[in-house]
Amino acid sequence: MNTSSFLNATEGKRVDEIPVWFMRQAGRSLPGYRALREKYDVLTLTQTPELAAQVSLEPIERLSVDAAILFADIMLLPIALGVDVHIVDNVGPVIDKPLTSHGDIEKLRPFQTDAVAYLQKTIQILRNELKVPLIGFSGAPFTLASYLIEGKPSRSWTVTKRCMYGNPPIWNALMMKLSEAVISYLKMQIAAGVQTVQIFDSWVGCLSPADYRTYVLPHMKSIFSALSENGVPRIHFGTNTAGFLSDFSSIDCEVIGVDWRISLKDAKHVVGTKSLQGNLDPAVLLADWNDIKERADLLLSEIDPHQGYIFNLGHGILPETNDTIVRKLVEYVHSK
């Protein structure tokens, strides 16, 4: 595999071999990560450069994927802003004192690179070790705001929407502060050596198209515009975005990541000249090999997978996934 094929695909160039990587490939289902988790909590792993680098490298060695992603957590940015965050097993991020007022937002510290010096060191270690490109990332302002306002993961985002609809000044102040922090955070990662950045808007699909355009899109456009001067490919990923994909893909970026709720053919029609990433349902990897292969074939038949396309899942690898099957899938996609 040409190690530049992933980067070539982000730029819409034709490649001989379809590049493959998986969201949450670093951790979760891999034995090395699980062994480390018996000794360390998630935040300790992400904040210890040697351990974070070890986790980031494991899928390259075990799965033969074509890009590495920095092992981190989207809540590292709120932590750097002074938010007290706990990562609770089988629950997710928990914030004991959710943000409820202008005063709470004003207490958020401006982002300082010193607050995540450990990430800079992790990136440096990885760039010295890797022979494939390294992806850096951040959560998007809406997804981060939903955690900060709700105080924990949500299925309905009722508290978030109540703030968004009922108190636009507080909502806009928080989104602006988070947008500025995301820009600085990703610029730091780029300066440290990541070669691509992805912004995860994992929960934005809970919004209507009109609400997305009003409350989120302007902030996303400002972030991606600010990152344009850094010269690295930018991936915009969200789940449940099929209902407003034309707006979601209207921002200035190189790659749009989509989940399995839209076909690649339909997504490509909307995305146009931008490169596309996705979109196998992670649960498919729990099926038997013939079913997995059939789903992959169907997916790859919907577009020209050798130009402007990166094979991935529509969300993160599930913890119970067999890494032997994942490697087999990588090899299969590479053979196409």
C-alpha positions, -999 to 999 in steps of 0.1 A, spaced: 0 0 0 13 34 -10 13 53 23 1 84 5 -31 67 -9 -51 79 21 -40 115 16 -45 112 -21 -80 100 -16 -88 130 7 -77 152 -22 -99 134 -47 -70 118 -66 -73 83 -81 -56 55 -61 -47 20 -70 -58 6 -36 -88 18 -17 -76 33 16 -92 20 48 -93 32 84 -119 28 112 -133 52 137 -124 40 172 -99 16 157 -75 27 185 -89 9 215 -122 -8 224 -119 -41 205 -82 -47 205 -65 -70 231 -36 -46 238 -59 -18 247 -81 -40 269 -50 -51 288 -41 -15 294 -76 -7 305 -72 -33 333 -45 -10 347 -55 25 337 -87 46 332 -94 62 299 -82 97 308 -49 84 322 -43 65 290 -51 96 268 -30 119 290 1 96 291 19 100 258 37 67 258 5 48 265 -16 68 241 9 63 213 9 25 221 -29 24 217 -27 45 185 -1 21 170 -19 -12 178 -45 -10 149 -17 -2 124 1 -34 134 -29 -57 139 -53 -44 112 -30 -30 85 -52 1 81 -39 30 60 -41 58 85 -36 61 123 -59 83 145 -46 99 176 -58 81 207 -76 108 226 -111 117 238 -133 145 226 -136 156 263 -99 165 265 -108 199 250 -135 208 277 -110 196 303 -84 220 289 -110 247 293 -114 240 330 -145 217 329 -144 189 355 -151 158 335 -153 121 346 -154 93 321 -177 66 336 -174 31 322 -206 20 303 -220 56 306 -195 80 290 -186 116 299 -202 129 331 -201 165 343 -212 171 378 -219 208 373 -234 213 338 -233 248 323 -265 268 328 -257 305 327 -236 332 310 -214 331 342 -207 294 337 -196 301 301 -175 331 311 -156 308 336 -144 286 307 -107 292 303 -93 302 269 -76 273 252 -39 271 259 -16 246 243 2 240 276 -30 224 289 -26 196 264 12 193 262 8 156 266 -10 154 232 18 173 215 42 147 229 20 118 218 18 132 182 56 136 181 61 100 192 36 88 166 52 108 138 85 92 146 70 57 146 44 57 119 47 49 82 11 59 75 -6 93 79 -18 105 113 -53 119 118 -60 144 146 -95 153 157 -119 172 178 -155 170 188 -177 196 171 -191 225 191 -227 211 191 -216 177 203 -194 192 230 -221 217 240 -246 188 244 -223 172 270 -216 204 288 -253 214 290 -268 179 297 -240 168 320 -240 133 306 -249 114 274 -285 119 262 -309 101 239 -332 131 235 -310 162 240 -340 179 256 -319 202 279 -296 211 250 -325 221 228 -343 240 256 -312 261 259 -308 265 221 -344 275 216 -351 293 248 -319 312 254 -302 320 221 -277 344 237 -263 317 260 -263 292 232 -244 315 208 -219 325 235 -211 288 242 -209 279 206 -186 308 198 -163 300 227 -162 263 218 -156 271 181 -126 293 190 -113 265 212 -117 239 185 -98 260 160 -69 265 184 -70 229 195 -68 216 159 -42 241 149 -20 229 178 -24 193 166 -14 203 131 16 222 143 26 191 163 25 169 132 -10 155 124 -15 153 87 -53 153 86 -80 165 110 -115 152 115 -143 170 134 -168 146 149 -204 160 152 -217 127 166 -250 141 180 -259 168 155 -283 145 137 -309 151 165 -316 185 149 -340 195 121 -325 209 89 -337 244 97 -323 242 133 -290 229 119 -287 259 95 -296 284 122 -278 272 153 -249 251 141 -238 256 105 -225 292 108 -201 280 136 -189 250 116 -182 272 86 -161 295 107 -141 266 121 -133 250 87 -126 283 71 -100 291 99 -84 257 93 -81 262 56 -48 281 59 -31 251 75 -29 231 44 -40 197 57 -71 177 46 -102 184 67 -129 157 73 -164 167 85 -182 137 100 -216 134 116 -243 108 123 -279 111 112 -271 139 88 -289 125 57 -318 150 63 -296 180 59 -265 166 41 -265 194 15 -260 219 43 -236 196 62 -215 193 31 -216 230 21 -187 239 44 -152 243 31 -136 209 36 -120 181 16 -139 151 29 -175 144 41 -180 114 64 -214 98 65 -231 70 84 -251 40 71 -285 58 70 -278 70 35 -264 52 5 -230 62 -8 -246 67 -42 -270 93 -27 -244 108 -5 -220 113 -34 -247 129 -54 -251 155 -27 -214 159 -17 -203 164 -53 -166 169 -59 -157 165 -22 -143 132 -12 -165 108 7 -158 86 37 -179 58 52 -202 41 57 -206 5 68 -228 -1 98 -205 -11 127 -229 -39 136 -222 -56 103 -188 -66 116 -206 -88 141 -221 -109 113 -205 -138 96 -178 -133 70 -201 -139 39 -225 -113 51 -198 -88 58 -183 -93 24 -217 -90 7 -223 -57 25 -189 -44 16 -194 -53 -21 -228 -36 -22 -213 -5 -6 -183 -4 -30 -206 -9 -60 -224 24 -53 -195 47 -63 -161 46 -79 -142 36 -48 -108 43 -64 -113 81 -66 -122 104 -38 -133 77 -14 -121 63 20 -135 31 33 -147 34 69 -176 26 92 -205 49 97 -195 52 134 -170 37 158 -160 0 160 -181 -18 186 -162 -32 216 -172 -68 209 -159 -68 173 -134 -95 164 -102 -79 152 -93 -109 130 -125 -102 110 -116 -65 108 -82 -73 94 -98 -97 69 -121 -69 58 -92 -45 53 -74 -71 32 -106 -77 12 -112 -40 5 -75 -36 -5 -80 -64 -31 -108 -47 -49 
